[in-house]
Amino acid sequence: MDLWVAVQALILGIVEGVTEFLPISSTGHQIIVADLIDFGGERAMAFNIIIQLGAILAVVWEYRRKILDIVVGLPKEPMAQRFSANLLIAFLPAVALGVLFADLIHHYLFNPITVALALVVGGVIMLWAERRTHLVHAESVDQMTW
């Protein structure tokens, strides 16, 4: 393997590790850094899929007890059923839009300029949201309604 490719993979791995559990877009940072270090093409797509899989597996491992409780409780536990229904309600529109507009999404939203702009706008919105008065209706994810 080429040494520069290994260095690029190391850099992107560090970016993923630092950004995954912060309230920022790890994928967005991956896109920007990959562009800055000229890491693109099929190899970059495969790398991003694999590194995101690792991040997903880390999240699954972290929440394994909660996931197992929901799966086991799904047939008869109302909280597990409500959580699963809420998850589907949140997930299905994203899947439908992703399937319908996959090419447009990839073309217009996965470029460094759009991602950088979205990160700045998202950061401003997060700062604004933190400064406003909060009315908390759900203390935990189990109390959320659809």
Buried (B, 14 or more C-beta within 10 A) or exposed (E): EEEEEEEBBEBBBEBBBEBBEEEBBBBBBBBBBBBEBEBEEEEBEEBBEEBBEEBEEBEEEEEEEEEEBBEEBEEEBEEBBBBBEBEEEEEEEEEEEEEEEEEEEEEEEEEBEBBBEEBEEBEEEEEEEEEEEEEEEEEEEEEEEE
